[in-house]
């Protein structure tokens, strides 16, 4: 069967756990929210954000009857995990109130990542679909890497067993999809390909779909149907017309970096300033619904 | 500060913060360019597993040792550069080693720390130790080398705040003497609660890890005094007038709450905030009101949104910053009509600092 550009996205949308990833500022949050909205039409869905400083730890909001939005946070996740593993409430209390343990939960590099990913893994038993709005590339990878780091350090322990189980789940392409979001600029495009490389190094069977967000519309053409050409030695455009034309040309050139990559395109959605994010998500949901149809 | 020029003139260290993708690295490097043109000997440090500074400088890669870019800058700007511009992208492992060696001359202790699996795991890339390393680099180049200005492009992280939290968190480990729990032989002298907690931890993490943890603690014990002194000096430095914090943000309405929150945290810690860069604005573009072209209409819509974003941002920032008395600058930087590919583009960005602040 001929592969269509949206096929990978369609596959990704059917996975029980979907990690939405990419460089900072490419629109991961809006894509994740749109994907979660779409999943929730047919499945009980959880959208997970990671440590949004503007929300309380573990704050759980109902966005619709079938869509919950969790603000995952490491200290809360550590406490919950310890509670489940230790069992006896008195012992849990002794453990969690211990200054040294509280310190570990807050400061040890890698522990926070481990419990954050652990919480996602834990919740996948409670929901049909989980969509994770991942942190920017480097930090997102840290989350996955921590499983292997701690799995080795904790060899033979309860934690290592859990880390191993998490790795098994997250390595399984039947359960997990990765959606890498980019915008048509050089660095995000390159970084997203590198990200795919890292993901496959960590999870060799990983299925990675690509979405190209904020594609600028084609500029006006001259009467002969050709695009207007502007000198490129000027670093800044003077008029909107020049900027639009040069931006479109630049995007086309940049996209050669993705030649051979199948991706879903999302146009540049510019809403009015009020309720900007909601409106973008609404429009984006419509676009993605069409792509997934 | 009235503008970034005041910051360049008066600070010894500038720390650029902001969420990913807003152009933090580009802005940091452009400030470096400007400072060198003003006669400063400046170094731009970026800790970034994705190696963006090298790309935006047009270099294949940057080494662990500072790279001198002054001649290259003279070439592409066509100007005589009175200062010096260096760039550096430290490697985690090397930074860690240098830090440990600066704390003790006892080679056996150094080797013991290096051999500990906990440390070697977490001094790798993508292990979450970047914030700590950034501070190590900052203090090293500020104190040990004769730079007039150190610009630190903070590592991409969970959020803009994790960088601010790193030094205090580390210091707590030593200040609250938490390390002593790791060096008591066989936990014999530990209080009941502590013993209980450790036995739970051992159940969760295994005996092997606990041994490594105790070994790690004992190894660090050797350097703890110097380490604590170092952390204290870092914190003192960050609070001093020598250090200014800068924020790079996108000119969108979503940035306002984040900026407000960031300023609150800066204030609480007693740090000094200099100003905001609103990067990649399209407000400078002359519109053609008669155009019906979709792409031009989109640019106008974005420009209109920027105006509203700027107003809410300024009010969020000013309300949080009130009481800190110092003046904030806002630089709006137009979006280039091409990708930032090298020093030349950074030079062009830096010329925009001359425009009036908003």
Contacts between the chains, C-beta under 8 A, distances in Angstrom:
chain1	res1	chain2	res2	distance
A	23	B	20	6.3
A	23	B	21	5.6
A	23	B	50	7.5
A	24	B	19	5.6
A	24	B	20	1.6
A	24	B	21	3.5
A	24	B	22	7.3
A	24	B	156	6.1
A	25	B	19	6.9
A	25	B	20	5.7
A	25	B	21	2.0
A	25	B	22	5.8
A	25	B	250	6.7
A	26	B	21	6.2
A	50	B	158	6.4
A	51	B	158	4.8
A	51	B	159	6.2
A	52	B	159	7.7
A	53	B	159	5.0
A	53	B	160	7.9
A	53	B	161	5.8
A	53	B	258	8.0
A	53	B	261	5.9
A	54	B	257	5.7
A	54	B	258	7.3
A	54	B	261	6.1
A	82	B	200	7.9
A	82	B	204	7.7
A	85	B	204	5.9
A	86	B	200	5.7
A	86	B	203	7.9
A	86	B	204	7.8
A	91	B	196	6.8
A	91	B	200	6.2
A	94	B	193	5.4
A	94	B	196	4.8
A	94	B	197	5.9
A	94	B	200	7.6
A	95	B	196	7.4
A	95	B	197	5.0
A	95	B	200	4.7
A	95	B	201	7.5
A	97	B	193	7.8
A	98	B	193	6.2
A	98	B	194	6.5
A	98	B	197	3.8
A	99	B	176	6.4
A	99	B	178	6.4
A	100	B	178	5.2
A	100	B	181	5.1
A	100	B	194	7.1
A	100	B	197	6.7
A	101	B	197	5.5
A	101	B	201	6.9
A	103	B	172	6.4
A	103	B	173	6.3
A	103	B	176	7.5
A	103	B	178	5.5
A	106	B	169	6.4
A	107	B	169	4.2
A	107	B	170	7.0
A	107	B	172	7.2
A	107	B	173	6.8
A	109	B	122	4.8
A	109	B	127	6.0
A	109	B	128	3.9
A	109	B	129	4.3
A	109	B	132	7.2
A	110	B	121	7.4
A	110	B	122	5.7
A	110	B	127	5.7
A	110	B	128	4.9
A	110	B	129	7.9
A	112	B	128	7.0
A	113	B	128	5.7
A	135	B	157	7.8
A	135	B	158	5.5
A	136	B	19	7.8
A	136	B	20	3.7
A	136	B	21	7.0
A	136	B	156	5.0
A	137	B	20	7.8
A	137	B	49	7.8
A	137	B	50	5.8
A	137	B	156	7.4
A	138	B	48	7.1
A	138	B	49	4.2
A	138	B	50	5.8
A	138	B	126	6.3
A	138	B	130	7.8
A	138	B	155	7.6
A	138	B	156	5.3
A	139	B	128	7.9
A	139	B	156	6.2
A	139	B	157	6.0
A	139	B	158	6.0
A	141	B	49	7.7
A	141	B	126	4.8
A	142	B	126	4.7
A	142	B	127	6.4
A	142	B	128	5.1
A	145	B	126	4.7
A	145	B	127	6.6
A	146	B	127	7.5
A	146	B	128	7.1
A	149	B	121	4.8
A	149	B	122	7.3
A	149	B	124	7.9
A	149	B	127	6.5
A	152	B	117	7.8
A	152	B	121	7.3
A	153	B	117	6.2
A	153	B	118	6.4
A	153	B	121	6.2
A	153	B	205	7.8
A	153	B	208	8.0
A	153	B	209	5.4
A	153	B	212	6.9
A	154	B	204	7.8
A	154	B	205	4.8
A	154	B	206	5.2
A	154	B	208	7.6
A	154	B	209	5.0
A	155	B	206	6.2
A	155	B	208	5.4
A	155	B	209	7.5
A	156	B	206	4.9
A	156	B	207	7.9
A	156	B	208	6.4
A	157	B	203	7.7
A	157	B	204	6.3
A	157	B	205	5.0
A	157	B	206	2.9
A	157	B	208	7.7
A	157	B	209	6.6
A	158	B	203	6.6
A	158	B	204	5.2
A	158	B	205	7.8
A	158	B	206	7.8
A	159	B	204	5.2
A	159	B	205	5.3
A	159	B	206	7.3
A	160	B	206	6.6
A	185	B	339	6.5
A	186	B	55	7.7
A	186	B	339	4.8
A	186	B	341	8.0
A	187	B	52	6.1
A	187	B	55	6.2
A	187	B	56	7.8
A	187	B	339	7.9
A	188	B	21	7.4
A	190	B	55	7.7
A	191	B	50	5.5
A	194	B	50	7.3
A	216	B	295	6.3
A	216	B	298	7.3
A	217	B	294	4.5
A	217	B	295	4.6
A	217	B	298	6.2
A	218	B	294	7.8
A	218	B	295	6.8
A	219	B	293	6.6
A	219	B	295	4.6
A	219	B	296	7.7
A	220	B	291	7.2
A	220	B	293	4.0
A	220	B	295	7.1
A	220	B	296	7.2
A	230	B	337	7.9
A	232	B	337	7.8
A	232	B	338	6.5
A	234	B	337	6.9
A	235	B	336	5.3
A	235	B	337	6.8
A	235	B	338	6.6
A	235	B	345	6.4
A	235	B	348	4.1
A	236	B	284	7.2
A	236	B	334	5.5
A	236	B	335	7.9
A	236	B	336	6.1
A	236	B	337	5.9
A	236	B	348	7.3
A	237	B	285	6.2
A	237	B	337	4.1
A	238	B	285	7.4
A	238	B	286	6.1
A	239	B	285	6.0
A	239	B	286	4.6
A	239	B	287	7.5
A	239	B	288	6.7
A	240	B	282	7.7
A	240	B	285	4.4
A	240	B	286	6.7
A	240	B	287	4.7
A	240	B	288	6.5
A	240	B	291	7.5
A	240	B	296	4.7
A	240	B	299	4.5
A	240	B	300	6.6
A	241	B	288	5.9
A	241	B	291	6.8
A	241	B	293	7.4
A	241	B	296	5.8
A	242	B	285	7.9
A	242	B	337	7.0
A	243	B	282	6.7
A	243	B	285	5.1
A	243	B	299	6.3
A	243	B	335	7.6
A	243	B	337	5.6
A	244	B	293	7.1
A	244	B	295	3.7
A	244	B	296	5.4
A	244	B	298	7.7
A	244	B	299	5.9
A	245	B	295	7.9
A	246	B	337	4.3
A	246	B	338	7.0
A	247	B	295	7.7
A	247	B	337	6.9
A	248	B	295	6.7
A	250	B	337	7.6
A	250	B	338	6.2
A	250	B	339	6.6
A	254	B	339	7.2
A	268	B	298	6.0
A	270	B	298	5.3
A	270	B	301	4.2
A	270	B	302	5.3
A	270	B	305	6.8
A	271	B	305	7.7
A	272	B	301	7.6
A	272	B	304	7.9
A	272	B	305	7.0
A	273	B	253	5.2
A	273	B	304	7.2
A	273	B	305	4.5
A	273	B	308	3.8
A	273	B	309	6.4
A	274	B	253	7.9
A	274	B	308	7.8
A	276	B	252	6.9
A	276	B	253	4.9
A	276	B	254	6.7
A	276	B	305	6.8
A	277	B	253	7.9
A	277	B	254	5.8
